[in-house]
Amino acid sequence: IRYDFHYARFIKSFAQEYDLNENELKQYYHRQSLNWTIPKGYVLLKFNGLTIDIAKSDGRIIKNRLPKGLRKNFNG
């Protein structure tokens, strides 16, 4: 999802938030989707209290919608 600044005012109103651990963060930034069973809709992804992305869940998977230029290659 392309992050637009008008999303910033809605960040506190998200019903679903998920705190990523370090491995999940690397997985997400390494072009992979996250397999979680959470309700359908938008979810706020956080790491150590910082907002990482606004993602959309289909009920089983949170698809990685970061632009390819923002995705990272980790050696590990």
PDB file of N, CA, C and O in Angstrom:
ATOM      1  N   ILE A   1       0.852  -1.178   0.000  1.00  0.00           N
ATOM      2  CA  ILE A   1       0.000   0.000   0.000  1.00  0.00           C
ATOM      3  C   ILE A   1       0.892   1.234   0.000  1.00  0.00           C
ATOM      4  O   ILE A   1       1.889   1.292   0.719  1.00  0.00           O
ATOM      5  N   ARG A   2       0.536   2.183  -0.785  1.00  0.00           N
ATOM      6  CA  ARG A   2       1.307   3.412  -0.806  1.00  0.00           C
ATOM      7  C   ARG A   2       0.889   4.240   0.404  1.00  0.00           C
ATOM      8  O   ARG A   2      -0.296   4.510   0.605  1.00  0.00           O
ATOM      9  N   TYR A   3       1.860   4.636   1.197  1.00  0.00           N
ATOM     10  CA  TYR A   3       1.552   5.401   2.401  1.00  0.00           C
ATOM     11  C   TYR A   3       1.311   6.847   2.017  1.00  0.00           C
ATOM     12  O   TYR A   3       2.208   7.514   1.501  1.00  0.00           O
ATOM     13  N   ASP A   4       0.133   7.325   2.261  1.00  0.00           N
ATOM     14  CA  ASP A   4      -0.200   8.722   2.022  1.00  0.00           C
ATOM     15  C   ASP A   4      -0.317   9.419   3.369  1.00  0.00           C
ATOM     16  O   ASP A   4      -0.713   8.810   4.363  1.00  0.00           O
ATOM     17  N   PHE A   5       0.028  10.683   3.393  1.00  0.00           N
ATOM     18  CA  PHE A   5       0.043  11.410   4.655  1.00  0.00           C
ATOM     19  C   PHE A   5      -1.343  11.561   5.268  1.00  0.00           C
ATOM     20  O   PHE A   5      -1.452  11.761   6.477  1.00  0.00           O
ATOM     21  N   HIS A   6      -2.409  11.471   4.466  1.00  0.00           N
ATOM     22  CA  HIS A   6      -3.739  11.595   5.061  1.00  0.00           C
ATOM     23  C   HIS A   6      -4.086  10.380   5.916  1.00  0.00           C
ATOM     24  O   HIS A   6      -5.032  10.447   6.700  1.00  0.00           O
ATOM     25  N   TYR A   7      -3.345   9.259   5.792  1.00  0.00           N
ATOM     26  CA  TYR A   7      -3.555   8.116   6.673  1.00  0.00           C
ATOM     27  C   TYR A   7      -3.111   8.428   8.102  1.00  0.00           C
ATOM     28  O   TYR A   7      -3.616   7.832   9.054  1.00  0.00           O
ATOM     29  N   ALA A   8      -2.181   9.347   8.251  1.00  0.00           N
ATOM     30  CA  ALA A   8      -1.597   9.620   9.561  1.00  0.00           C
ATOM     31  C   ALA A   8      -2.650  10.008  10.590  1.00  0.00           C
ATOM     32  O   ALA A   8      -2.524   9.641  11.758  1.00  0.00           O
ATOM     33  N   ARG A   9      -3.669  10.730  10.194  1.00  0.00           N
ATOM     34  CA  ARG A   9      -4.678  11.142  11.173  1.00  0.00           C
ATOM     35  C   ARG A   9      -5.604  10.008  11.587  1.00  0.00           C
ATOM     36  O   ARG A   9      -6.315  10.128  12.584  1.00  0.00           O
ATOM     37  N   PHE A  10      -5.607   8.903  10.833  1.00  0.00           N
ATOM     38  CA  PHE A  10      -6.468   7.771  11.150  1.00  0.00           C
ATOM     39  C   PHE A  10      -5.742   6.652  11.889  1.00  0.00           C
ATOM     40  O   PHE A  10      -6.371   5.669  12.281  1.00  0.00           O
ATOM     41  N   ILE A  11      -4.448   6.780  12.085  1.00  0.00           N
ATOM     42  CA  ILE A  11      -3.664   5.701  12.686  1.00  0.00           C
ATOM     43  C   ILE A  11      -4.187   5.329  14.070  1.00  0.00           C
ATOM     44  O   ILE A  11      -4.208   4.146  14.410  1.00  0.00           O
ATOM     45  N   LYS A  12      -4.603   6.282  14.865  1.00  0.00           N
ATOM     46  CA  LYS A  12      -5.079   5.977  16.217  1.00  0.00           C
ATOM     47  C   LYS A  12      -6.458   5.332  16.225  1.00  0.00           C
ATOM     48  O   LYS A  12      -6.889   4.819  17.258  1.00  0.00           O
ATOM     49  N   SER A  13      -7.153   5.348  15.102  1.00  0.00           N
ATOM     50  CA  SER A  13      -8.505   4.794  15.067  1.00  0.00           C
ATOM     51  C   SER A  13      -8.564   3.377  14.503  1.00  0.00           C
ATOM     52  O   SER A  13      -9.658   2.848  14.308  1.00  0.00           O
ATOM     53  N   PHE A  14      -7.425   2.752  14.236  1.00  0.00           N
ATOM     54  CA  PHE A  14      -7.432   1.387  13.721  1.00  0.00           C
ATOM     55  C   PHE A  14      -7.866   0.417  14.808  1.00  0.00           C
ATOM     56  O   PHE A  14      -7.354   0.450  15.927  1.00  0.00           O
ATOM     57  N   ALA A  15      -8.810  -0.443  14.467  1.00  0.00           N
ATOM     58  CA  ALA A  15      -9.303  -1.431  15.431  1.00  0.00           C
ATOM     59  C   ALA A  15      -8.297  -2.552  15.629  1.00  0.00           C
ATOM     60  O   ALA A  15      -8.236  -3.152  16.702  1.00  0.00           O
ATOM     61  N   GLN A  16      -7.507  -2.839  14.602  1.00  0.00           N
ATOM     62  CA  GLN A  16      -6.560  -3.943  14.679  1.00  0.00           C
ATOM     63  C   GLN A  16      -5.134  -3.409  14.600  1.00  0.00           C
ATOM     64  O   GLN A  16      -4.784  -2.649  13.697  1.00  0.00           O
ATOM     65  N   GLU A  17      -4.334  -3.820  15.555  1.00  0.00           N
ATOM     66  CA  GLU A  17      -2.910  -3.502  15.555  1.00  0.00           C
ATOM     67  C   GLU A  17      -2.156  -4.786  15.817  1.00  0.00           C
ATOM     68  O   GLU A  17      -2.644  -5.667  16.525  1.00  0.00           O
ATOM     69  N   TYR A  18      -0.979  -4.894  15.256  1.00  0.00           N
ATOM     70  CA  TYR A  18      -0.157  -6.067  15.516  1.00  0.00           C
ATOM     71  C   TYR A  18       1.278  -5.622  15.678  1.00  0.00           C
ATOM     72  O   TYR A  18       1.818  -4.921  14.822  1.00  0.00           O
ATOM     73  N   ASP A  19       1.906  -6.031  16.782  1.00  0.00           N
ATOM     74  CA  ASP A  19       3.313  -5.740  17.022  1.00  0.00           C
ATOM     75  C   ASP A  19       4.155  -6.867  16.452  1.00  0.00           C
ATOM     76  O   ASP A  19       4.041  -8.018  16.875  1.00  0.00           O
ATOM     77  N   LEU A  20       4.991  -6.532  15.501  1.00  0.00           N
ATOM     78  CA  LEU A  20       5.874  -7.507  14.875  1.00  0.00           C
ATOM     79  C   LEU A  20       7.077  -7.770  15.764  1.00  0.00           C
ATOM     80  O   LEU A  20       7.571  -6.861  16.431  1.00  0.00           O
ATOM     81  N   ASN A  21       7.550  -9.013  15.775  1.00  0.00           N
ATOM     82  CA  ASN A  21       8.838  -9.269  16.404  1.00  0.00           C
ATOM     83  C   ASN A  21       9.910  -9.090  15.331  1.00  0.00           C
ATOM     84  O   ASN A  21       9.584  -8.829  14.172  1.00  0.00           O
ATOM     85  N   GLU A  22      11.166  -9.226  15.697  1.00  0.00           N
ATOM     86  CA  GLU A  22      12.252  -8.952  14.755  1.00  0.00           C
ATOM     87  C   GLU A  22      12.221  -9.887  13.545  1.00  0.00           C
ATOM     88  O   GLU A  22      12.452  -9.448  12.418  1.00  0.00           O
ATOM     89  N   ASN A  23      11.937 -11.170  13.772  1.00  0.00           N
ATOM     90  CA  ASN A  23      11.889 -12.121  12.657  1.00  0.00           C
ATOM     91  C   ASN A  23      10.744 -11.811  11.698  1.00  0.00           C
ATOM     92  O   ASN A  23      10.910 -11.912  10.482  1.00  0.00           O
ATOM     93  N   GLU A  24       9.591 -11.439  12.232  1.00  0.00           N
ATOM     94  CA  GLU A  24       8.455 -11.089  11.376  1.00  0.00           C
ATOM     95  C   GLU A  24       8.731  -9.819  10.579  1.00  0.00           C
ATOM     96  O   GLU A  24       8.328  -9.704   9.422  1.00  0.00           O
ATOM     97  N   LEU A  25       9.423  -8.868  11.206  1.00  0.00           N
ATOM     98  CA  LEU A  25       9.782  -7.640  10.507  1.00  0.00           C
ATOM     99  C   LEU A  25      10.708  -7.940   9.339  1.00  0.00           C
ATOM    100  O   LEU A  25      10.511  -7.418   8.242  1.00  0.00           O
ATOM    101  N   LYS A  26      11.719  -8.778   9.565  1.00  0.00           N
ATOM    102  CA  LYS A  26      12.626  -9.170   8.480  1.00  0.00           C
ATOM    103  C   LYS A  26      11.873  -9.904   7.382  1.00  0.00           C
ATOM    104  O   LYS A  26      12.115  -9.679   6.196  1.00  0.00           O
ATOM    105  N   GLN A  27      10.960 -10.783   7.778  1.00  0.00           N
ATOM    106  CA  GLN A  27      10.157 -11.522   6.804  1.00  0.00           C
ATOM    107  C   GLN A  27       9.323 -10.549   5.966  1.00  0.00           C
ATOM    108  O   GLN A  27       9.239 -10.693   4.746  1.00  0.00           O
ATOM    109  N   TYR A  28       8.718  -9.575   6.609  1.00  0.00           N
ATOM    110  CA  TYR A  28       7.876  -8.607   5.902  1.00  0.00           C
ATOM    111  C   TYR A  28       8.699  -7.747   4.947  1.00  0.00           C
ATOM    112  O   TYR A  28       8.285  -7.507   3.813  1.00  0.00           O
ATOM    113  N   TYR A  29       9.866  -7.283   5.403  1.00  0.00           N
ATOM    114  CA  TYR A  29      10.721  -6.460   4.552  1.00  0.00           C
ATOM    115  C   TYR A  29      11.465  -7.278   3.505  1.00  0.00           C
ATOM    116  O   TYR A  29      12.077  -6.719   2.595  1.00  0.00           O
ATOM    117  N   HIS A  30      11.413  -8.589   3.631  1.00  0.00           N
ATOM    118  CA  HIS A  30      12.084  -9.461   2.662  1.00  0.00           C
ATOM    119  C   HIS A  30      11.079 -10.012   1.647  1.00  0.00           C
ATOM    120  O   HIS A  30      11.228 -11.130   1.154  1.00  0.00           O
ATOM    121  N   ARG A  31      10.055  -9.210   1.346  1.00  0.00           N
ATOM    122  CA  ARG A  31       9.092  -9.504   0.277  1.00  0.00           C
ATOM    123  C   ARG A  31       8.158 -10.665   0.562  1.00  0.00           C
ATOM    124  O   ARG A  31       7.645 -11.261  -0.384  1.00  0.00           O
ATOM    125  N   GLN A  32       7.916 -11.011   1.790  1.00  0.00           N
ATOM    126  CA  GLN A  32       7.059 -12.149   2.104  1.00  0.00           C
ATOM    127  C   GLN A  32       5.769 -11.684   2.779  1.00  0.00           C
ATOM    128  O   GLN A  32       5.739 -10.673   3.480  1.00  0.00           O
ATOM    129  N   SER A  33       4.714 -12.449   2.546  1.00  0.00           N
ATOM    130  CA  SER A  33       3.443 -12.189   3.223  1.00  0.00           C
ATOM    131  C   SER A  33       3.479 -12.816   4.608  1.00  0.00           C
ATOM    132  O   SER A  33       4.290 -13.705   4.869  1.00  0.00           O
ATOM    133  N   LEU A  34       2.610 -12.362   5.487  1.00  0.00           N
ATOM    134  CA  LEU A  34       2.543 -12.885   6.848  1.00  0.00           C
ATOM    135  C   LEU A  34       1.284 -13.723   6.996  1.00  0.00           C
ATOM    136  O   LEU A  34       0.190 -13.269   6.661  1.00  0.00           O
ATOM    137  N   ASN A  35       1.432 -14.935   7.492  1.00  0.00           N
ATOM    138  CA  ASN A  35       0.298 -15.848   7.673  1.00  0.00           C
ATOM    139  C   ASN A  35      -0.238 -15.722   9.092  1.00  0.00           C
ATOM    140  O   ASN A  35       0.316 -16.308  10.021  1.00  0.00           O
ATOM    141  N   TRP A  36      -1.310 -14.962   9.260  1.00  0.00           N
ATOM    142  CA  TRP A  36      -1.948 -14.782  10.557  1.00  0.00           C
ATOM    143  C   TRP A  36      -3.436 -14.964  10.397  1.00  0.00           C
ATOM    144  O   TRP A  36      -4.009 -14.602   9.369  1.00  0.00           O
ATOM    145  N   THR A  37      -4.053 -15.515  11.395  1.00  0.00           N
ATOM    146  CA  THR A  37      -5.507 -15.627  11.405  1.00  0.00           C
ATOM    147  C   THR A  37      -6.054 -14.457  12.212  1.00  0.00           C
ATOM    148  O   THR A  37      -6.153 -14.521  13.438  1.00  0.00           O
ATOM    149  N   ILE A  38      -6.401 -13.404  11.514  1.00  0.00           N
ATOM    150  CA  ILE A  38      -7.002 -12.225  12.135  1.00  0.00           C
ATOM    151  C   ILE A  38      -8.184 -11.809  11.268  1.00  0.00           C
ATOM    152  O   ILE A  38      -8.249 -12.197  10.102  1.00  0.00           O
ATOM    153  N   PRO A  39      -9.113 -11.037  11.802  1.00  0.00           N
ATOM    154  CA  PRO A  39     -10.289 -10.633  11.019  1.00  0.00           C
ATOM    155  C   PRO A  39      -9.906  -9.849   9.759  1.00  0.00           C
ATOM    156  O   PRO A  39      -8.851  -9.217   9.699  1.00  0.00           O
ATOM    157  N   LYS A  40     -10.777  -9.905   8.771  1.00  0.00           N
ATOM    158  CA  LYS A  40     -10.561  -9.175   7.524  1.00  0.00           C
ATOM    159  C   LYS A  40     -10.562  -7.680   7.782  1.00  0.00           C
ATOM    160  O   LYS A  40     -11.241  -7.189   8.684  1.00  0.00           O
ATOM    161  N   GLY A  41      -9.799  -6.973   6.985  1.00  0.00           N
ATOM    162  CA  GLY A  41      -9.769  -5.523   7.077  1.00  0.00           C
ATOM    163  C   GLY A  41      -8.358  -4.999   7.213  1.00  0.00           C
ATOM    164  O   GLY A  41      -7.381  -5.729   7.050  1.00  0.00           O
ATOM    165  N   TYR A  42      -8.275  -3.731   7.513  1.00  0.00           N
ATOM    166  CA  TYR A  42      -6.972  -3.092   7.636  1.00  0.00           C
ATOM    167  C   TYR A  42      -6.373  -3.360   9.006  1.00  0.00           C
ATOM    168  O   TYR A  42      -7.083  -3.453  10.008  1.00  0.00           O
ATOM    169  N   VAL A  43      -5.056  -3.481   9.028  1.00  0.00           N
ATOM    170  CA  VAL A  43      -4.331  -3.723  10.270  1.00  0.00           C
ATOM    171  C   VAL A  43      -3.105  -2.816  10.287  1.00  0.00           C
ATOM    172  O   VAL A  43      -2.459  -2.599   9.261  1.00  0.00           O
ATOM    173  N   LEU A  44      -2.802  -2.299  11.453  1.00  0.00           N
ATOM    174  CA  LEU A  44      -1.654  -1.433  11.642  1.00  0.00           C
ATOM    175  C   LEU A  44      -0.494  -2.289  12.118  1.00  0.00           C
ATOM    176  O   LEU A  44      -0.578  -2.903  13.182  1.00  0.00           O
ATOM    177  N   LEU A  45       0.586  -2.340  11.352  1.00  0.00           N
ATOM    178  CA  LEU A  45       1.761  -3.125  11.723  1.00  0.00           C
ATOM    179  C   LEU A  45       2.744  -2.225  12.446  1.00  0.00           C
ATOM    180  O   LEU A  45       3.087  -1.146  11.965  1.00  0.00           O
ATOM    181  N   LYS A  46       3.196  -2.682  13.614  1.00  0.00           N
ATOM    182  CA  LYS A  46       4.122  -1.903  14.431  1.00  0.00           C
ATOM    183  C   LYS A  46       5.332  -2.738  14.813  1.00  0.00           C
ATOM    184  O   LYS A  46       5.271  -3.968  14.831  1.00  0.00           O
ATOM    185  N   PHE A  47       6.428  -2.061  15.117  1.00  0.00           N
ATOM    186  CA  PHE A  47       7.626  -2.700  15.645  1.00  0.00           C
ATOM    187  C   PHE A  47       8.184  -1.776  16.713  1.00  0.00           C
ATOM    188  O   PHE A  47       8.519  -0.626  16.430  1.00  0.00           O
ATOM    189  N   ASN A  48       8.286  -2.271  17.931  1.00  0.00           N
ATOM    190  CA  ASN A  48       8.751  -1.479  19.078  1.00  0.00           C
ATOM    191  C   ASN A  48       7.975  -0.166  19.222  1.00  0.00           C
ATOM    192  O   ASN A  48       8.551   0.870  19.555  1.00  0.00           O
ATOM    193  N   GLY A  49       6.674  -0.219  18.969  1.00  0.00           N
ATOM    194  CA  GLY A  49       5.830   0.952  19.137  1.00  0.00           C
ATOM    195  C   GLY A  49       5.799   1.903  17.953  1.00  0.00           C
ATOM    196  O   GLY A  49       5.029   2.863  17.961  1.00  0.00           O
ATOM    197  N   LEU A  50       6.615   1.661  16.936  1.00  0.00           N
ATOM    198  CA  LEU A  50       6.642   2.515  15.754  1.00  0.00           C
ATOM    199  C   LEU A  50       5.794   1.901  14.647  1.00  0.00           C
ATOM    200  O   LEU A  50       5.842   0.690  14.427  1.00  0.00           O
ATOM    201  N   THR A  51       5.028   2.719  13.959  1.00  0.00           N
ATOM    202  CA  THR A  51       4.204   2.231  12.866  1.00  0.00           C
ATOM    203  C   THR A  51       5.083   1.909  11.669  1.00  0.00           C
ATOM    204  O   THR A  51       5.860   2.747  11.212  1.00  0.00           O
ATOM    205  N   ILE A  52       4.951   0.679  11.162  1.00  0.00           N
ATOM    206  CA  ILE A  52       5.727   0.220  10.018  1.00  0.00           C
ATOM    207  C   ILE A  52       4.923   0.353   8.735  1.00  0.00           C
ATOM    208  O   ILE A  52       5.429   0.857   7.732  1.00  0.00           O
ATOM    209  N   ASP A  53       3.675  -0.094   8.761  1.00  0.00           N
ATOM    210  CA  ASP A  53       2.864  -0.090   7.553  1.00  0.00           C
ATOM    211  C   ASP A  53       1.392  -0.244   7.914  1.00  0.00           C
ATOM    212  O   ASP A  53       1.047  -0.705   9.002  1.00  0.00           O
ATOM    213  N   ILE A  54       0.548   0.143   6.994  1.00  0.00           N
ATOM    214  CA  ILE A  54      -0.878  -0.129   7.068  1.00  0.00           C
ATOM    215  C   ILE A  54      -1.128  -1.213   6.039  1.00  0.00           C
ATOM    216  O   ILE A  54      -0.919  -0.999   4.845  1.00  0.00           O
ATOM    217  N   ALA A  55      -1.572  -2.372   6.490  1.00  0.00           N
ATOM    218  CA  ALA A  55      -1.748  -3.520   5.601  1.00  0.00           C
ATOM    219  C   ALA A  55      -3.203  -3.959   5.611  1.00  0.00           C
ATOM    220  O   ALA A  55      -3.996  -3.516   6.441  1.00  0.00           O
ATOM    221  N   LYS A  56      -3.536  -4.834   4.679  1.00  0.00           N
ATOM    222  CA  LYS A  56      -4.898  -5.349   4.600  1.00  0.00           C
ATOM    223  C   LYS A  56      -4.868  -6.857   4.720  1.00  0.00           C
ATOM    224  O   LYS A  56      -4.077  -7.531   4.060  1.00  0.00           O
ATOM    225  N   SER A  57      -5.740  -7.383   5.573  1.00  0.00           N
ATOM    226  CA  SER A  57      -5.835  -8.819   5.801  1.00  0.00           C
ATOM    227  C   SER A  57      -7.055  -9.372   5.089  1.00  0.00           C
ATOM    228  O   SER A  57      -8.099  -8.723   5.021  1.00  0.00           O
ATOM    229  N   ASP A  58      -6.910 -10.590   4.553  1.00  0.00           N
ATOM    230  CA  ASP A  58      -8.067 -11.265   3.965  1.00  0.00           C
ATOM    231  C   ASP A  58      -8.631 -12.310   4.918  1.00  0.00           C
ATOM    232  O   ASP A  58      -9.486 -13.108   4.535  1.00  0.00           O
ATOM    233  N   GLY A  59      -8.154 -12.305   6.158  1.00  0.00           N
ATOM    234  CA  GLY A  59      -8.610 -13.261   7.165  1.00  0.00           C
ATOM    235  C   GLY A  59      -7.601 -14.353   7.449  1.00  0.00           C
ATOM    236  O   GLY A  59      -7.629 -14.960   8.519  1.00  0.00           O
ATOM    237  N   ARG A  60      -6.700 -14.614   6.495  1.00  0.00           N
ATOM    238  CA  ARG A  60      -5.672 -15.643   6.676  1.00  0.00           C
ATOM    239  C   ARG A  60      -4.270 -15.110   6.440  1.00  0.00           C
ATOM    240  O   ARG A  60      -3.313 -15.563   7.067  1.00  0.00           O
ATOM    241  N   ILE A  61      -4.150 -14.139   5.526  1.00  0.00           N
ATOM    242  CA  ILE A  61      -2.834 -13.649   5.113  1.00  0.00           C
ATOM    243  C   ILE A  61      -2.842 -12.127   5.098  1.00  0.00           C
ATOM    244  O   ILE A  61      -3.815 -11.493   4.690  1.00  0.00           O
ATOM    245  N   ILE A  62      -1.728 -11.560   5.554  1.00  0.00           N
ATOM    246  CA  ILE A  62      -1.496 -10.136   5.359  1.00  0.00           C
ATOM    247  C   ILE A  62      -0.503 -10.045   4.207  1.00  0.00           C
ATOM    248  O   ILE A  62       0.661 -10.422   4.344  1.00  0.00           O
ATOM    249  N   LYS A  63      -0.973  -9.547   3.087  1.00  0.00           N
ATOM    250  CA  LYS A  63      -0.124  -9.483   1.905  1.00  0.00           C
ATOM    251  C   LYS A  63       0.838  -8.317   2.024  1.00  0.00           C
ATOM    252  O   LYS A  63       0.492  -7.243   2.517  1.00  0.00           O
ATOM    253  N   ASN A  64       2.049  -8.554   1.561  1.00  0.00           N
ATOM    254  CA  ASN A  64       3.068  -7.524   1.567  1.00  0.00           C
ATOM    255  C   ASN A  64       2.782  -6.566   0.423  1.00  0.00           C
ATOM    256  O   ASN A  64       2.906  -6.926  -0.747  1.00  0.00           O
ATOM    257  N   ARG A  65       2.402  -5.355   0.765  1.00  0.00           N
ATOM    258  CA  ARG A  65       2.052  -4.365  -0.240  1.00  0.00           C
ATOM    259  C   ARG A  65       3.024  -3.199  -0.239  1.00  0.00           C
ATOM    260  O   ARG A  65       2.726  -2.140  -0.790  1.00  0.00           O
ATOM    261  N   LEU A  66       4.186  -3.384   0.377  1.00  0.00           N
ATOM    262  CA  LEU A  66       5.199  -2.339   0.326  1.00  0.00           C
ATOM    263  C   LEU A  66       5.699  -2.201  -1.104  1.00  0.00           C
ATOM    264  O   LEU A  66       5.848  -3.207  -1.799  1.00  0.00           O
ATOM    265  N   PRO A  67       5.960  -0.987  -1.559  1.00  0.00           N
ATOM    266  CA  PRO A  67       6.558  -0.823  -2.882  1.00  0.00           C
ATOM    267  C   PRO A  67       7.906  -1.539  -2.942  1.00  0.00           C
ATOM    268  O   PRO A  67       8.636  -1.579  -1.951  1.00  0.00           O
ATOM    269  N   LYS A  68       8.233  -2.100  -4.095  1.00  0.00           N
ATOM    270  CA  LYS A  68       9.456  -2.890  -4.220  1.00  0.00           C
ATOM    271  C   LYS A  68      10.699  -2.104  -3.839  1.00  0.00           C
ATOM    272  O   LYS A  68      11.664  -2.683  -3.338  1.00  0.00           O
ATOM    273  N   GLY A  69      10.694  -0.806  -4.064  1.00  0.00           N
ATOM    274  CA  GLY A  69      11.844   0.016  -3.715  1.00  0.00           C
ATOM    275  C   GLY A  69      12.083   0.121  -2.217  1.00  0.00           C
ATOM    276  O   GLY A  69      13.200   0.418  -1.793  1.00  0.00           O
ATOM    277  N   LEU A  70      11.049  -0.119  -1.400  1.00  0.00           N
ATOM    278  CA  LEU A  70      11.198  -0.049   0.053  1.00  0.00           C
ATOM    279  C   LEU A  70      11.512  -1.396   0.682  1.00  0.00           C
ATOM    280  O   LEU A  70      11.843  -1.466   1.865  1.00  0.00           O
ATOM    281  N   ARG A  71      11.411  -2.463  -0.099  1.00  0.00           N
ATOM    282  CA  ARG A  71      11.701  -3.790   0.436  1.00  0.00           C
ATOM    283  C   ARG A  71      13.202  -3.980   0.499  1.00  0.00           C
ATOM    284  O   ARG A  71      13.935  -3.463  -0.345  1.00  0.00           O
ATOM    285  N   LYS A  72      13.654  -4.707   1.478  1.00  0.00           N
ATOM    286  CA  LYS A  72      15.085  -4.865   1.724  1.00  0.00           C
ATOM    287  C   LYS A  72      15.518  -6.306   1.533  1.00  0.00           C
ATOM    288  O   LYS A  72      14.723  -7.236   1.667  1.00  0.00           O
ATOM    289  N   ASN A  73      16.791  -6.471   1.219  1.00  0.00           N
ATOM    290  CA  ASN A  73      17.404  -7.796   1.193  1.00  0.00           C
ATOM    291  C   ASN A  73      18.273  -7.919   2.433  1.00  0.00           C
ATOM    292  O   ASN A  73      19.245  -7.180   2.591  1.00  0.00           O
ATOM    293  N   PHE A  74      17.926  -8.845   3.307  1.00  0.00           N
ATOM    294  CA  PHE A  74      18.701  -9.094   4.512  1.00  0.00           C
ATOM    295  C   PHE A  74      19.557 -10.320   4.283  1.00  0.00           C
ATOM    296  O   PHE A  74      19.104 -11.292   3.679  1.00  0.00           O
ATOM    297  N   ASN A  75      20.774 -10.288   4.753  1.00  0.00           N
ATOM    298  CA  ASN A  75      21.675 -11.433   4.634  1.00  0.00           C
ATOM    299  C   ASN A  75      21.656 -12.223   5.920  1.00  0.00           C
ATOM    300  O   ASN A  75      22.642 -12.238   6.657  1.00  0.00           O
ATOM    301  N   GLY A  76      20.564 -12.869   6.196  1.00  0.00           N
ATOM    302  CA  GLY A  76      20.547 -13.624   7.426  1.00  0.00           C
ATOM    303  C   GLY A  76      19.235 -14.167   7.788  1.00  0.00           C
ATOM    304  O   GLY A  76      19.103 -14.827   8.818  1.00  0.00           O
TER     305      GLY A  76
END
